[in-house]
Amino acid sequence: MSAAPNDALGAGLPETPDHNGAFPRLDEEQLERFRRLGRVRAVEPGEILFAPGERGDAFFVVESGSVAIVQGYGAEDRIIAVHGAHRFLGELSLIVGQRIYLTGAVCEAGAVIEVPLQALWGVVAEDKAMSDLILGAFMARRALLIGLGTGIKVIGSRFSSDSRRLREFLARNQMPYIWIDLEDDDQAEGLLSGLGVAAAETPVVIASDGQILRNPNSAELGEALGLGTRAPPPVLCDVIVVGAGPAGLGAALYAASEGLSVQGVEATAPGGQAGTSSRIENYLGFPAGISGHELTQRAFVQAGKFGARLTTPAEAVALHSEPGRHEIELSNGIRVTGRTVVIATGAQYRRPQVARLDEFEGGGVYYAATQAEAQLCSGDPVAVIGGGNSAGQAAMFLSETSPCRLLIRGGDLGKSMSRYLVDQVERNDAIEVCAHSELVELHGERELVAMTIRDNRSDEHTRIPATALFVFVGASPHTEWLAGQLETDKGGFLLTGRELDGDQLAEFEGEPPLFLETSRPGIFAVGDVRSGSIKRVASAVGEGSMAVRLIHERLAAP
Ligand SMILES: Cc1cc2nc3c(=O)[nH]c(=O)nc-3n(C[C@H](O)[C@H](O)[C@H](O)COP(=O)(O)OP(=O)(O)OC[C@H]3O[C@@H](n4cnc5c(N)ncnc54)[C@H](O)[C@@H]3O)c2cc1C
């Protein structure tokens, strides 16, 4: 698309320096490869290479001249980056098929190499060095863009639960966005009246194509962002994977890499619980630790590289089976059919039985401790409740920006927390461990300001200041959607393999179930949703990969 040169983006804009491998330069050999795969064409100042709302179908490399990446082209003209010769354009959305939210505008005349997206996929799949360079840069760019606040705009009050729901959905999906708070942004009301939106209709989302969404649900927002695979699912796939936490991503990745057709379904965002962990320190191969969302984002891209499809956000709401064929009904009305199913729907944290908890949920009470929550309470005192590793990690992470109390019922932190973490917590001056403590009451009008805790030995009640409570008190499985069709233990976790006996084996007609197979042949359970599983990322991924081996066996059985 050609346009008149934009004065704000004239030649001479300095090139953005590289940050952590986000803006690498290609060498002559790499450039030559892309020249062969695409076409070199001249470009003029003002020419638009890609625009918000589009789904990118080309990968651009700058041969000469320069290209600016701009937020709000023609209106705000906020320059996010400038790329000169031998740099490539784009970010994660190009690889995962999300809608573009920034403009790529030529500022200095020159030439670009335009490579069809399909050819880029070929390079990424075949060449490890190029895959590391390009995917690494795309992920680093996404992290920068989230930090800068770019992309779609969300206008609402920070006290509204719907605003919090939308922001949490965006954060879980690692989508950059610009937050405009009606409570303290002077321009917010003017912006709303310019759009013809009443304050009562907020929160509103201004999508990248200009579409205005009034208090959208997850499916509407996901559609506007272009999340997940858009094409309809295949008529009958080899494996349906329900849930895209570490176990589901592991199953999808291994199945796709072994040539099985895979349809994944995810209710909220790829990554599951692990995606909400600020730092996973015990996953093999990452001696310095890795953030949960980086680990799972890499896995998501990797599964896509092998051809796994993922429909998201879409919740599995029912299971219908006949021998050798299973149908999963989704909340968006779509039905996916497969020869086998892997259930990897994981678990979620329990809610403590405390009055007024729901009033503050999402706005003072949180079940995850990521950058998004930490930003909301930075500097103010916070409390974490729970004695397991996730509580310890959350306390360590939050203590970087806020004084933190860690409330545990018992007297010994080492009872259910790994030793390395107990040592870190105990050495940390910003964390106060409150043993024998139980939460009794939350205080505050619109915002949480304090809570009362009880010493369960002396019954003494103490009021402590806290603007946020982080809850990590054990988990319950996501199995309600199965409506009792598969056998579970008392806690609702799915029974598999040798844990099944007697009548629970009725559907197997005398054959023993495979390891990880539920009470229905061809349906497997992996990760936290499985009875007796070890609640760890490594074991979830391991079970996901093992299930694929068993699926081959089930599909080969007469
Ligand atoms: C804060 C935190 C920190 C942690 N830190 C560590 C750590 O350092 N090391 C470690 O080893 N483990 C850690 N864990 C535990 C680890 O994250 C889990 O054991 C692991 O994520 C389990 O993976 P999973 O895929 O089985 O389930 P989950 O991660 O729970 O993923 C399940 C997925 O299924 C989706 N889903 C649920 N129901 C449906 C439905 N009906 N339809 C479609 N999708 C559905 C969910 O949205 C979710 O994305 C941590 C957990 C938390 C919460």
The ligand as an SDF file (V2000), in Angstrom:
LIG
                    3D

 53 58  0  0  0  0  0  0  0  0999 V2000
    2.2400  -20.1570   40.4850 C   0  0  0  0  0  0  0  0  0  0  0  0
    2.7050  -21.5590   40.1840 C   0  0  0  0  0  0  0  0  0  0  0  0
    4.0520  -21.8630   40.2110 C   0  0  0  0  0  0  0  0  0  0  0  0
    4.4990  -23.1530   39.9080 C   0  0  0  0  0  0  0  0  0  0  0  0
    5.8340  -23.4070   39.8990 N   0  0  0  0  0  0  0  0  0  0  0  0
    6.2970  -24.6430   39.5410 C   0  0  0  0  0  0  0  0  0  0  0  0
    7.6950  -24.8990   39.4760 C   0  0  0  0  0  0  0  0  0  0  0  0
    8.5270  -24.0370   39.7520 O   0  0  0  0  0  0  0  0  0  0  0  0
    8.0930  -26.1210   39.0820 N   0  0  0  0  0  0  0  0  0  0  0  0
    7.2280  -27.1020   38.7640 C   0  0  0  0  0  0  0  0  0  0  0  0
    7.6620  -28.1740   38.3840 O   0  0  0  0  0  0  0  0  0  0  0  0
    5.8720  -26.8830   38.8350 N   0  0  0  0  0  0  0  0  0  0  0  0
    5.3970  -25.6870   39.2280 C   0  0  0  0  0  0  0  0  0  0  0  0
    4.0380  -25.4460   39.3210 N   0  0  0  0  0  0  0  0  0  0  0  0
    3.1160  -26.5510   39.0120 C   0  0  0  0  0  0  0  0  0  0  0  0
    2.9640  -26.7120   37.5020 C   0  0  0  0  0  0  0  0  0  0  0  0
    2.7590  -25.4670   36.9050 O   0  0  0  0  0  0  0  0  0  0  0  0
    1.8200  -27.6530   37.1900 C   0  0  0  0  0  0  0  0  0  0  0  0
    2.0960  -28.8990   37.7690 O   0  0  0  0  0  0  0  0  0  0  0  0
    1.6460  -27.8130   35.6870 C   0  0  0  0  0  0  0  0  0  0  0  0
    1.3320  -26.5730   35.0850 O   0  0  0  0  0  0  0  0  0  0  0  0
    0.5590  -28.8180   35.3710 C   0  0  0  0  0  0  0  0  0  0  0  0
    0.3830  -28.8290   34.0040 O   0  0  0  0  0  0  0  0  0  0  0  0
   -0.9530  -29.3660   33.3220 P   0  0  0  0  0  0  0  0  0  0  0  0
   -0.7820  -29.1430   31.8570 O   0  0  0  0  0  0  0  0  0  0  0  0
   -1.2470  -30.7190   33.7920 O   0  0  0  0  0  0  0  0  0  0  0  0
   -2.1390  -28.4580   33.8870 O   0  0  0  0  0  0  0  0  0  0  0  0
   -2.3620  -26.8780   33.8880 P   0  0  0  0  0  0  0  0  0  0  0  0
   -1.0760  -26.1730   33.9120 O   0  0  0  0  0  0  0  0  0  0  0  0
   -3.3400  -26.6520   34.9730 O   0  0  0  0  0  0  0  0  0  0  0  0
   -3.0420  -26.5760   32.4750 O   0  0  0  0  0  0  0  0  0  0  0  0
   -4.3580  -26.9950   32.1900 C   0  0  0  0  0  0  0  0  0  0  0  0
   -4.9190  -26.1630   31.0530 C   0  0  0  0  0  0  0  0  0  0  0  0
   -6.1890  -26.6870   30.6820 O   0  0  0  0  0  0  0  0  0  0  0  0
   -7.0820  -25.6060   30.4520 C   0  0  0  0  0  0  0  0  0  0  0  0
   -8.4590  -26.0840   30.6920 N   0  0  0  0  0  0  0  0  0  0  0  0
   -9.0430  -26.3900   31.8720 C   0  0  0  0  0  0  0  0  0  0  0  0
  -10.3130  -26.8050   31.6700 N   0  0  0  0  0  0  0  0  0  0  0  0
  -10.5280  -26.7530   30.3450 C   0  0  0  0  0  0  0  0  0  0  0  0
  -11.6470  -27.0670   29.5150 C   0  0  0  0  0  0  0  0  0  0  0  0
  -12.8140  -27.5390   30.0170 N   0  0  0  0  0  0  0  0  0  0  0  0
  -11.5190  -26.8760   28.1810 N   0  0  0  0  0  0  0  0  0  0  0  0
  -10.3560  -26.4210   27.6410 C   0  0  0  0  0  0  0  0  0  0  0  0
   -9.2710  -26.1220   28.3810 N   0  0  0  0  0  0  0  0  0  0  0  0
   -9.3540  -26.2990   29.7150 C   0  0  0  0  0  0  0  0  0  0  0  0
   -6.6650  -24.5430   31.4420 C   0  0  0  0  0  0  0  0  0  0  0  0
   -7.0910  -23.2530   31.0060 O   0  0  0  0  0  0  0  0  0  0  0  0
   -5.1460  -24.6940   31.4260 C   0  0  0  0  0  0  0  0  0  0  0  0
   -4.5400  -23.8750   30.4630 O   0  0  0  0  0  0  0  0  0  0  0  0
    3.5550  -24.1770   39.6000 C   0  0  0  0  0  0  0  0  0  0  0  0
    2.1970  -23.8650   39.5890 C   0  0  0  0  0  0  0  0  0  0  0  0
    1.7650  -22.5740   39.8790 C   0  0  0  0  0  0  0  0  0  0  0  0
    0.2990  -22.2360   39.8220 C   0  0  0  0  0  0  0  0  0  0  0  0
  1  2  1  0
  2  3  1  0
  2 52  2  0
  3  4  2  0
  4  5  1  0
  4 50  1  0
  5  6  2  0
  6  7  1  0
  6 13  1  0
  7  8  2  0
  7  9  1  0
  9 10  1  0
 10 11  2  0
 10 12  1  0
 12 13  2  0
 13 14  1  0
 14 15  1  0
 14 50  1  0
 15 16  1  0
 16 17  1  0
 16 18  1  0
 18 19  1  0
 18 20  1  0
 20 21  1  0
 20 22  1  0
 22 23  1  0
 23 24  1  0
 24 25  2  0
 24 26  1  0
 24 27  1  0
 27 28  1  0
 28 29  2  0
 28 30  1  0
 28 31  1  0
 31 32  1  0
 32 33  1  0
 33 34  1  0
 33 48  1  0
 34 35  1  0
 35 36  1  0
 35 46  1  0
 36 37  1  0
 36 45  1  0
 37 38  2  0
 38 39  1  0
 39 40  1  0
 39 45  2  0
 40 41  1  0
 40 42  2  0
 42 43  1  0
 43 44  2  0
 44 45  1  0
 46 47  1  0
 46 48  1  0
 48 49  1  0
 50 51  2  0
 51 52  1  0
 52 53  1  0
M  END
$$$$
